[in-house]
Amino acid sequence: MYFVSDRDGIPNVYRVELSGRTPRQLTRVLTGVSGITSESPALSVASSQGVAAFTVYDDGKYAIHALDVSGLPGSDPGEAAEAMLPPTNRRPSDVQALLSNPTFGLPDPRPHEVAPYKARLALEGVAQPMLGVGASRFGAALGGGVAFAFSDMLNNHYLVTELQFNSGITGNFSAKDIGAQAAYINSSRRWNWGVVGGQMPYLSCGFQSGFATDNGQIVGFEQAIVFRQTERSMSGMTAYPFSRASRIEFQAGVTQISFDQVVQTTTFDPVSGSVLDDRRQESSLGPRVNLGITSAAFVSDTSQFGATSPVAGQRYRLEIDPTFGTISYAGVLADYRRYVMPFPFYTLAGRVLHYGRYGSGAEDPRLTSLYLGYPTMVRGYDVNSFSDTECVPNATSACPAFDRLVGSRTLVGNLEFRFPLLRPFGVSQRMYGPVPVEVAFFGDAGVAWGRNERPSLFNGTKQGVSSAGVALRVNLLGYAIGEFDFARPFQRPGAGWVFQFNLAPGF
């Protein structure tokens, strides 16, 4: 009986006598005996003539070889070596020659120069530049910003610089309107350290118009009023990682905050409309605030991030920020987030967040109050969505609907059910499909209170707010995460559904 076997790794022809003796190998073909296709026969034997025919792939094509087996009863493998197969002048195998030469293609051995590693910063990335130009009756305005990131080859040294500028709402450039920041991080040792410093202006504005008397003449006037808070800070920080997931952080530095206002007043003749005067007045609103800032935090993060938000794991941060100087208080932050995936690609995300200022200066009027209605906290209560009809004054507040969102301490809870947009409809079996869009059904709740108040959750009188709705998050080509919210605020019965847009990943 004749058959093909690859017992030694290469298919060849074997023979075994029906009496049960040990099989004998008849061929040694390095490329193997095989059919043209997986279903094609590779061997045929003419029993009456004593000739075996088999196919061999050689020199880029298949060829049929014949072997006289009539005189090979009980022959050993050496009697049917490949030299017996036609043609007798076989070309050496290039594959076998290359395999037998382990140094083929390698460069000649030579010593290499060894030098100590020197960290050199090089440009690693540029944030999306922004430039805007506008014009109004107050003049031309120019604004924009850009950020650069630098790093060395091992990412042990990291430098980020940011610049943001504008010519001012009134069209007059001031150095106080420039936002600039630089941060350097050194992670070449287990103890990471860094420094950060810069200037950041916070602007708000108002507008008023009417009539007044100037030198006995009635004139019309229009005023643009800009309130500017400029913060200049410098601090150092250090961090020690216990593992890839958890670390402790410490920070200390100084901050200076100045307060001023810019008033651009234009007077005109109420009859002809011609401009009589156009002046700009800049004045200080109070003495500067000088603060020493410190902080200590424990951070843990095992979350896994999807295309637009975390989808599994957990993360939390516990932080205390003692501040002293012109104003003394301590900021306390407790932020816990959990992501559970009950089914593949479907995530249930929850967050509990508390931040508050405690101490004698916690409610100093020079500090900006904490606000619940940011899109990243309780959706549906954005400051720009309130109308005059919602502000019904009472004995204690000019606008209770808005003032209940403000305080020196906040507590927020969020719950979301997240999933890729296309997956439930069977469009894509992958995570997000061709478009990275995430759907999130959410419920938000929060309460803000002051030092002499207590939330109703803790048997107090300060009522909280809540909302529910749906959010769509889109990965904007890797530059940012855009979130479209359709929220129904339950403590604003006349507002209906509120639409919001925000550039931020999911919590």
WOTA-V459648 format. One record per residue. N is the residue number from 1. RES is the residue in one letter. PSI is psi in whole degrees, -180 to 180 (* if undefined). Layout:
n=N res=RES psi=PSI
n=N res=RES psi=PSI
This chain:
n=1 res=M psi=134
n=2 res=Y psi=140
n=3 res=F psi=167
n=4 res=V psi=131
n=5 res=S psi=148
n=6 res=D psi=41
n=7 res=R psi=-28
n=8 res=D psi=15
n=9 res=G psi=-16
n=10 res=I psi=126
n=11 res=P psi=127
n=12 res=N psi=170
n=13 res=V psi=133
n=14 res=Y psi=161
n=15 res=R psi=141
n=16 res=V psi=136
n=17 res=E psi=147
n=18 res=L psi=-15
n=19 res=S psi=-10
n=20 res=G psi=17
n=21 res=R psi=170
n=22 res=T psi=135
n=23 res=P psi=146
n=24 res=R psi=136
n=25 res=Q psi=127
n=26 res=L psi=-25
n=27 res=T psi=155
n=28 res=R psi=83
n=29 res=V psi=120
n=30 res=L psi=-31
n=31 res=T psi=-7
n=32 res=G psi=151
n=33 res=V psi=119
n=34 res=S psi=157
n=35 res=G psi=166
n=36 res=I psi=-37
n=37 res=T psi=175
n=38 res=S psi=-22
n=39 res=E psi=-6
n=40 res=S psi=143
n=41 res=P psi=144
n=42 res=A psi=-12
n=43 res=L psi=138
n=44 res=S psi=139
n=45 res=V psi=128
n=46 res=A psi=101
n=47 res=S psi=-32
n=48 res=S psi=-25
n=49 res=Q psi=-16
n=50 res=G psi=34
n=51 res=V psi=134
n=52 res=A psi=134
n=53 res=A psi=137
n=54 res=F psi=158
n=55 res=T psi=142
n=56 res=V psi=134
n=57 res=Y psi=118
n=58 res=D psi=135
n=59 res=D psi=40
n=60 res=G psi=9
n=61 res=K psi=165
n=62 res=Y psi=140
n=63 res=A psi=148
n=64 res=I psi=125
n=65 res=H psi=148
n=66 res=A psi=144
n=67 res=L psi=127
n=68 res=D psi=114
n=69 res=V psi=6
n=70 res=S psi=-30
n=71 res=G psi=26
n=72 res=L psi=40
n=73 res=P psi=125
n=74 res=G psi=19
n=75 res=S psi=154
n=76 res=D psi=169
n=77 res=P psi=-29
n=78 res=G psi=-23
n=79 res=E psi=-11
n=80 res=A psi=44
n=81 res=A psi=165
n=82 res=E psi=-20
n=83 res=A psi=-21
n=84 res=M psi=-15
n=85 res=L psi=143
n=86 res=P psi=147
n=87 res=P psi=157
n=88 res=T psi=-28
n=89 res=N psi=70
n=90 res=R psi=142
n=91 res=R psi=138
n=92 res=P psi=149
n=93 res=S psi=123
n=94 res=D psi=-36
n=95 res=V psi=-45
n=96 res=Q psi=-36
n=97 res=A psi=-40
n=98 res=L psi=-39
n=99 res=L psi=-30
n=100 res=S psi=-6
n=101 res=N psi=90
n=102 res=P psi=-15
n=103 res=T psi=4
n=104 res=F psi=132
n=105 res=G psi=-9
n=106 res=L psi=147
n=107 res=P psi=158
n=108 res=D psi=138
n=109 res=P psi=131
n=110 res=R psi=151
n=111 res=P psi=146
n=112 res=H psi=148
n=113 res=E psi=133
n=114 res=V psi=129
n=115 res=A psi=148
n=116 res=P psi=147
n=117 res=Y psi=131
n=118 res=K psi=122
n=119 res=A psi=126
n=120 res=R psi=124
n=121 res=L psi=137
n=122 res=A psi=155
n=123 res=L psi=125
n=124 res=E psi=-31
n=125 res=G psi=157
n=126 res=V psi=125
n=127 res=A psi=155
n=128 res=Q psi=114
n=129 res=P psi=152
n=130 res=M psi=137
n=131 res=L psi=130
n=132 res=G psi=142
n=133 res=V psi=136
n=134 res=G psi=167
n=135 res=A psi=145
n=136 res=S psi=-175
n=137 res=R psi=-16
n=138 res=F psi=-4
n=139 res=G psi=-176
n=140 res=A psi=152
n=141 res=A psi=144
n=142 res=L psi=136
n=143 res=G psi=159
n=144 res=G psi=-177
n=145 res=G psi=160
n=146 res=V psi=156
n=147 res=A psi=146
n=148 res=F psi=145
n=149 res=A psi=133
n=150 res=F psi=147
n=151 res=S psi=160
n=152 res=D psi=180
n=153 res=M psi=-35
n=154 res=L psi=2
n=155 res=N psi=29
n=156 res=N psi=-23
n=157 res=H psi=129
n=158 res=Y psi=129
n=159 res=L psi=128
n=160 res=V psi=131
n=161 res=T psi=139
n=162 res=E psi=144
n=163 res=L psi=130
n=164 res=Q psi=130
n=165 res=F psi=157
n=166 res=N psi=156
n=167 res=S psi=6
n=168 res=G psi=148
n=169 res=I psi=-32
n=170 res=T psi=4
n=171 res=G psi=10
n=172 res=N psi=122
n=173 res=F psi=139
n=174 res=S psi=143
n=175 res=A psi=-22
n=176 res=K psi=-14
n=177 res=D psi=0
n=178 res=I psi=132
n=179 res=G psi=123
n=180 res=A psi=143
n=181 res=Q psi=145
n=182 res=A psi=138
n=183 res=A psi=135
n=184 res=Y psi=131
n=185 res=I psi=130
n=186 res=N psi=114
n=187 res=S psi=30
n=188 res=S psi=-14
n=189 res=R psi=171
n=190 res=R psi=-40
n=191 res=W psi=108
n=192 res=N psi=149
n=193 res=W psi=164
n=194 res=G psi=171
n=195 res=V psi=149
n=196 res=V psi=143
n=197 res=G psi=161
n=198 res=G psi=-171
n=199 res=Q psi=138
n=200 res=M psi=119
n=201 res=P psi=145
n=202 res=Y psi=116
n=203 res=L psi=142
n=204 res=S psi=154
n=205 res=C psi=163
n=206 res=G psi=170
n=207 res=F psi=139
n=208 res=Q psi=155
n=209 res=S psi=161
n=210 res=G psi=-156
n=211 res=F psi=147
n=212 res=A psi=174
n=213 res=T psi=127
n=214 res=D psi=111
n=215 res=N psi=42
n=216 res=G psi=1
n=217 res=Q psi=135
n=218 res=I psi=125
n=219 res=V psi=154
n=220 res=G psi=151
n=221 res=F psi=152
n=222 res=E psi=133
n=223 res=Q psi=133
n=224 res=A psi=122
n=225 res=I psi=122
n=226 res=V psi=122
n=227 res=F psi=125
n=228 res=R psi=127
n=229 res=Q psi=117
n=230 res=T psi=124
n=231 res=E psi=126
n=232 res=R psi=131
n=233 res=S psi=157
n=234 res=M psi=131
n=235 res=S psi=159
n=236 res=G psi=152
n=237 res=M psi=156
n=238 res=T psi=154
n=239 res=A psi=146
n=240 res=Y psi=114
n=241 res=P psi=127
n=242 res=F psi=-30
n=243 res=S psi=-174
n=244 res=R psi=-15
n=245 res=A psi=-27
n=246 res=S psi=153
n=247 res=R psi=166
n=248 res=I psi=150
n=249 res=E psi=144
n=250 res=F psi=146
n=251 res=Q psi=146
n=252 res=A psi=142
n=253 res=G psi=-169
n=254 res=V psi=149
n=255 res=T psi=139
n=256 res=Q psi=130
n=257 res=I psi=128
n=258 res=S psi=153
n=259 res=F psi=127
n=260 res=D psi=173
n=261 res=Q psi=148
n=262 res=V psi=125
n=263 res=V psi=120
n=264 res=Q psi=113
n=265 res=T psi=128
n=266 res=T psi=123
n=267 res=T psi=148
n=268 res=F psi=159
n=269 res=D psi=122
n=270 res=P psi=-15
n=271 res=V psi=-55
n=272 res=S psi=-22
n=273 res=G psi=2
n=274 res=S psi=144
n=275 res=V psi=127
n=276 res=L psi=-36
n=277 res=D psi=147
n=278 res=D psi=108
n=279 res=R psi=155
n=280 res=R psi=131
n=281 res=Q psi=126
n=282 res=E psi=131
n=283 res=S psi=154
n=284 res=S psi=145
n=285 res=L psi=-1
n=286 res=G psi=171
n=287 res=P psi=158
n=288 res=R psi=154
n=289 res=V psi=123
n=290 res=N psi=125
n=291 res=L psi=144
n=292 res=G psi=128
n=293 res=I psi=139
n=294 res=T psi=159
n=295 res=S psi=153
n=296 res=A psi=138
n=297 res=A psi=148
n=298 res=F psi=128
n=299 res=V psi=138
n=300 res=S psi=138
n=301 res=D psi=109
n=302 res=T psi=18
n=303 res=S psi=154
n=304 res=Q psi=123
n=305 res=F psi=134
n=306 res=G psi=-155
n=307 res=A psi=-27
n=308 res=T psi=-15
n=309 res=S psi=165
n=310 res=P psi=146
n=311 res=V psi=-11
n=312 res=A psi=159
n=313 res=G psi=-158
n=314 res=Q psi=163
n=315 res=R psi=145
n=316 res=Y psi=159
n=317 res=R psi=127
n=318 res=L psi=121
n=319 res=E psi=144
n=320 res=I psi=136
n=321 res=D psi=83
n=322 res=P psi=132
n=323 res=T psi=136
n=324 res=F psi=164
n=325 res=G psi=-132
n=326 res=T psi=-37
n=327 res=I psi=136
n=328 res=S psi=127
n=329 res=Y psi=173
n=330 res=A psi=126
n=331 res=G psi=137
n=332 res=V psi=128
n=333 res=L psi=130
n=334 res=A psi=114
n=335 res=D psi=114
n=336 res=Y psi=132
n=337 res=R psi=139
n=338 res=R psi=137
n=339 res=Y psi=118
n=340 res=V psi=134
n=341 res=M psi=90
n=342 res=P psi=-29
n=343 res=F psi=153
n=344 res=P psi=130
n=345 res=F psi=1
n=346 res=Y psi=126
n=347 res=T psi=135
n=348 res=L psi=114
n=349 res=A psi=136
n=350 res=G psi=149
n=351 res=R psi=139
n=352 res=V psi=124
n=353 res=L psi=130
n=354 res=H psi=129
n=355 res=Y psi=134
n=356 res=G psi=156
n=357 res=R psi=132
n=358 res=Y psi=145
n=359 res=G psi=-179
n=360 res=S psi=-33
n=361 res=G psi=16
n=362 res=A psi=-30
n=363 res=E psi=31
n=364 res=D psi=132
n=365 res=P psi=-16
n=366 res=R psi=-12
n=367 res=L psi=138
n=368 res=T psi=130
n=369 res=S psi=152
n=370 res=L psi=144
n=371 res=Y psi=134
n=372 res=L psi=-23
n=373 res=G psi=15
n=374 res=Y psi=150
n=375 res=P psi=-21
n=376 res=T psi=2
n=377 res=M psi=-90
n=378 res=V psi=110
n=379 res=R psi=150
n=380 res=G psi=-1
n=381 res=Y psi=32
n=382 res=D psi=142
n=383 res=V psi=-32
n=384 res=N psi=-4
n=385 res=S psi=-6
n=386 res=F psi=142
n=387 res=S psi=167
n=388 res=D psi=-30
n=389 res=T psi=-19
n=390 res=E psi=-16
n=391 res=C psi=91
n=392 res=V psi=106
n=393 res=P psi=153
n=394 res=N psi=-164
n=395 res=A psi=-23
n=396 res=T psi=-12
n=397 res=S psi=143
n=398 res=A psi=-23
n=399 res=C psi=83
n=400 res=P psi=-33
n=401 res=A psi=-31
n=402 res=F psi=-41
n=403 res=D psi=-25
n=404 res=R psi=-10
n=405 res=L psi=0
n=406 res=V psi=143
n=407 res=G psi=-175
n=408 res=S psi=-4
n=409 res=R psi=142
n=410 res=T psi=151
n=411 res=L psi=125
n=412 res=V psi=140
n=413 res=G psi=135
n=414 res=N psi=143
n=415 res=L psi=131
n=416 res=E psi=147
n=417 res=F psi=110
n=418 res=R psi=146
n=419 res=F psi=154
n=420 res=P psi=143
n=421 res=L psi=-44
n=422 res=L psi=-20
n=423 res=R psi=-45
n=424 res=P psi=-23
n=425 res=F psi=6
n=426 res=G psi=12
n=427 res=V psi=-38
n=428 res=S psi=138
n=429 res=Q psi=-4
n=430 res=R psi=-177
n=431 res=M psi=-54
n=432 res=Y psi=-15
n=433 res=G psi=-163
n=434 res=P psi=-22
n=435 res=V psi=119
n=436 res=P psi=81
n=437 res=V psi=132
n=438 res=E psi=138
n=439 res=V psi=139
n=440 res=A psi=119
n=441 res=F psi=126
n=442 res=F psi=158
n=443 res=G psi=126
n=444 res=D psi=148
n=445 res=A psi=149
n=446 res=G psi=165
n=447 res=V psi=142
n=448 res=A psi=139
n=449 res=W psi=169
n=450 res=G psi=-173
n=451 res=R psi=-35
n=452 res=N psi=19
n=453 res=E psi=170
n=454 res=R psi=137
n=455 res=P psi=152
n=456 res=S psi=-24
n=457 res=L psi=-29
n=458 res=F psi=40
n=459 res=N psi=32
n=460 res=G psi=-167
n=461 res=T psi=-14
n=462 res=K psi=117
n=463 res=Q psi=147
n=464 res=G psi=-177
n=465 res=V psi=159
n=466 res=S psi=164
n=467 res=S psi=165
n=468 res=A psi=160
n=469 res=G psi=-158
n=470 res=V psi=144
n=471 res=A psi=144
n=472 res=L psi=123
n=473 res=R psi=135
n=474 res=V psi=131
n=475 res=N psi=111
n=476 res=L psi=74
n=477 res=L psi=29
n=478 res=G psi=-6
n=479 res=Y psi=-37
n=480 res=A psi=167
n=481 res=I psi=118
n=482 res=G psi=131
n=483 res=E psi=126
n=484 res=F psi=119
n=485 res=D psi=136
n=486 res=F psi=100
n=487 res=A psi=147
n=488 res=R psi=101
n=489 res=P psi=124
n=490 res=F psi=-21
n=491 res=Q psi=17
n=492 res=R psi=76
n=493 res=P psi=-27
n=494 res=G psi=-5
n=495 res=A psi=-26
n=496 res=G psi=-145
n=497 res=W psi=135
n=498 res=V psi=129
n=499 res=F psi=135
n=500 res=Q psi=151
n=501 res=F psi=137
n=502 res=N psi=143
n=503 res=L psi=92
n=504 res=A psi=144
n=505 res=P psi=165
n=506 res=G psi=154
n=507 res=F psi=*
